[in-house]
Amino acid sequence: MADFFVGEITTELLKNLFAAISLKLCSSRGTAEELKTSVEQLLPIIQEIKYSGVELPAERQFQLDRMSEVLQDGLELVRKVLMTPRWHFYTHVQLAKKMEALEKTVSRFLQGPLQVHILADVHHIRAEVDQRLDRFDWSNRVVEQRLGTLKIGTCGGGGIGGGWMEEAVRRVEEEGQMKWEVSSSVVLGLGVGMKTVKGMIFGREDLRVVGICGIGGSGKTTLARELCKDDQVRSYFNERILFLTVSQSPDVNQLKAKIVQFIMGTQILSPNSVLPQWNLQYEWITVTKSLVVLDDVWSLAVLEPLLLKIPGCKFLVVSRFKFPNVLDATYDVELLREEEALSLFCHSAFGQKSIPPAADKNLVKQIVNECKRLPLALKVIGASLKDQPELCWANARSKLSKGEAFSESHENNLLQRMAASLDCLSKKVKSCFLDLGAFPEDKKIPLDVLTNMWVEIHGIDEEEAFAILVELSNKNLLTLVKDARDGDIYSSCYDISVTQHDVLRDLALHLSSDGSVNERSRLLMPRRETELPREWERDSDQPFHAKIVSVHTGEMREMDWFQMEFPKCEVLILNFSSDDEYLLPPFIENMPKLRALIIMNYSTSNCILNGFSVFSNLTNLRSLWLEKVFVPRLSTIPLKNLKKIYIILCKISNSLDQSAFPRLTELTIDHCDDLFQLPTCIYAMPSLKNLSVTNCHSLYHLPADLGRLQSLQILRLYACPALQTLPASICELLRLKYIDISQCVNLRCLPMDIGKLTSLEKIDMRECSQISNLPKSTAALQSLRRVVCDEDISWMWRDAEMALPELHVQVVEKHFDLDWLDE
């Protein structure tokens, strides 16, 4: 109904604007005329939406709702202009400023999101027309075929029966690590491969499934990604390209659903959806050229169900293995030429294309030769030797040369060579690198998961843990994926995440598997399995001395577990995929030293956790991470020493009510769509320093006595659009240093006494368009150093800037999310 009310509001607003212009008020007449022009452009479009009878996607409906609120405020503003006597000049000046802000908002909507809406409509209309024409052409062909058979007399009658968004994050460490450009247009070592694969996918109707094959670290994925970005490829497939990472532990049904969604342009399908069983000879109507890239494929059993026989669709399979039974053609990735290998190594080791004059040329070339022209080895080993003394270089050459006899297998040989790059790391940093093998391949690892684990198991603080992450990133041993909002000490758990090349993960697993299974310091499952490893069961009569245990399975029930003793375990990571239920392992009660428990469900739906009674003995548990589950009622579990709770993508309901966490310092709730107000248990958290409630679109109310959290230093309320006010008691949080209210699009004002927050250092209030003025007390925020906001709010801080000379107001551009174009 929002579109109906927008139309009525717009019509009424136009009438009042004409009246305001007729008054010839010098302070607002010009702005009113500009606003009238903008609204006149907007009205017919809104009327068309209003009477079209077409239901809009949720994101577009949300933006229309926002515009409705803006126009309603504009209507009230113009009425105030009309009701204000002419001699109230000061009031007219203030109203004129507000009308200018309103005109800018409407104008931005016309020039920004509305243009994208129109583009989307054109896209959808073109797709519908193409689809209908395809259906008509196909029907004609079927009719012709039927008529042909009738003429021949072989048919005795009868009727004609027959009846995008995966990649949004940046991955720098890809296969081959060859994204260093030697010119503005050619990526090192990819020219031949690009030309060859293009020849396979352009104009070759006989080649439906083609492959890129090569050993780990040879540049397969880099080649595939560069192909997807190539202008010729994008033009040939009309931008219809889907890139999917399959990995060793895939959910095949989920991948099939994504392919069907991409091809058909339907709404998102869940893995439990019944996929259509097409009669591909008669019923498929989409004949548009499309390219589906399946990266990191490990088995034929996984590959075959994904190769749907869809007219016009080509598949590009990227794998370490050849699948001659299903691939129509294969390109074997060539290793770098000698000069290319030397250039790539020098770029990593020296930051330039060639060997610098001061370096030992023979020593450098010997190390390059030992890397066997493998891009990943060249980049990682080069980075590990950067700024190191010559003695370290000589030692690396010696170890690399000895690795030749380790195995004739390219894979094992590569791992052995990569191991040499860890020699420059301290014992603690190397241990942190090996811990990365505890997480599933091809998954982003949130920053807080890693840092909390390292804090608990290595006895370091959070600052040192982050410094270790940066060091590993500088050595090309992992990649820090950064959100545009990160960069300071107030970054949250999803502002920064970690990814790792699968060969580097293999290296961590390889080095962690030394010794007997009971004596290993890390007990890890390399990939998702339906049951625990047989090796674990065989040795379960003896205690396991691992400090980190990582389990990666599907849905688990009581009969799937067996008892194990873990007297030294401090970190347990449960990676699983389940849409229904998951029973926590009973051996948790045999982990008396457990300090961090991480529970991550990688399914598309939330699951129910059972067996929480095992928590009764976890008196040392300090950190709990729950992701994509129904949060159990924690009030029944004695977790008095718990310091950090993370609840991500969960169904939370009232599960936290009446819980008592007297030592809790950090509570994070993210993407929980059934959270309407904060749980009452927060009042039983006197030590709480960090409260983060983000992307909770149903949160509409904060408790009036939030000010009781006297230890609170960080308050994040990012992207809670239903929130309209902040309680006045927030001004009693005298230790508060940072508040984030960005993308709280319906928040109308800051508390009047915000100036009492004498410790406040930073405010993030981008995309808070409903805030029309600031309290005068903001000038009293003596510790405030930085405000992040949009341009239309920045002018409100001018008075505060004059009173606070160290204040910096950072103006950021509005970000319009175009993901809904893929619907």
Number of C-alpha atoms within 10 A of each C-alpha: 9 15 20 14 16 25 23 16 20 22 17 14 24 20 13 21 26 14 16 20 18 10 14 12 17 13 17 23 19 15 22 26 16 16 24 20 15 18 21 14 13 18 18 14 13 19 17 12 17 19 11 9 8 8 11 12 12 10 14 16 15 13 14 18 17 18 18 21 18 18 22 18 16 24 21 13 19 24 16 14 23 18 10 14 11 12 8 9 14 10 15 21 14 12 19 23 14 19 21 17 18 22 22 17 18 19 19 13 17 16 11 13 16 18 12 16 15 12 13 17 13 12 14 16 12 12 16 12 12 16 17 14 14 17 17 13 13 18 18 12 13 17 14 12 13 18 14 13 14 13 10 9 10 10 12 7 11 7 8 12 8 13 11 20 14 10 11 7 10 12 15 18 23 22 25 24 24 24 20 14 12 14 8 6 7 12 17 18 24 22 11 10 19 17 11 13 20 15 11 21 22 14 10 11 12 10 15 22 21 22 28 25 23 21 20 25 26 24 27 30 27 21 25 25 15 15 19 21 12 13 12 13 19 16 10 15 19 14 15 19 21 20 19 17 18 24 21 18 18 16 18 16 18 17 19 19 20 23 21 20 17 21 23 14 14 13 13 15 18 17 19 12 11 10 13 7 7 13 10 13 12 15 15 18 20 21 16 18 17 22 26 22 23 24 22 23 21 19 16 14 9 17 16 12 12 18 20 14 14 20 17 15 22 25 23 24 28 26 23 22 17 22 20 11 8 15 17 14 19 20 18 15 19 17 20 19 12 13 12 17 24 21 23 31 31 24 20 22 24 19 16 13 17 15 19 12 7 6 11 12 12 9 15 19 18 15 23 24 18 21 25 18 22 24 25 28 28 32 24 24 26 26 24 26 20 17 10 12 9 13 9 15 19 15 13 23 22 15 19 22 16 13 20 15 9 13 12 9 10 12 15 16 19 24 22 22 25 23 20 20 22 19 16 15 15 10 11 13 19 16 15 22 21 20 22 21 26 26 23 24 23 17 14 19 21 18 21 21 19 20 22 22 26 24 16 19 18 14 10 15 13 17 11 13 23 16 13 19 22 16 15 21 18 16 24 25 25 23 23 24 20 16 14 8 13 14 11 7 7 18 15 18 17 17 17 20 20 20 24 25 24 20 22 26 24 20 21 22 21 17 14 19 15 12 10 9 18 20 14 17 20 25 25 23 20 20 17 20 15 12 14 17 12 9 10 15 13 9 14 16 12 11 14 24 19 20 20 23 20 20 25 24 19 21 17 21 14 13 7 12 16 13 14 21 19 24 16 18 25 22 26 22 20 21 22 21 25 20 19 14 18 21 17 20 21 17 14 24 18 18 23 18 18 27 23 26 21 18 20 18 25 19 19 16 17 21 22 16 16 17 15 17 13 17 18 13 18 22 16 17 23 21 23 19 18 20 22 26 27 20 21 19 16 17 15 14 17 16 23 16 17 23 20 21 19 21 23 20 21 24 22 22 18 18 16 18 15 17 21 22 25 19 18 24 19 20 20 18 23 23 21 22 16 15 22 19 16 18 18 14 16 23 19 17 23 17 17 24 19 21 20 20 23 24 20 24 19 17 23 17 16 17 17 12 13 20 18 17 24 18 18 24 19 20 20 22 23 23 23 24 21 17 23 17 16 19 15 17 17 25 20 18 22 18 17 24 20 20 21 23 24 24 20 26 22 20 22 17 16 20 18 14 17 23 19 18 23 18 18 24 18 22 21 22 22 27 25 23 23 18 17 14 14 18 14 13 15 23 19 17 20 20 16 26 17 17 20 20 23 21 16 19 22 16 13 15 19 13 13 21 18 11 15 18 11 13 20 15 21 14 15 13 10 12 8 9 9 13 11 14 18 16 15
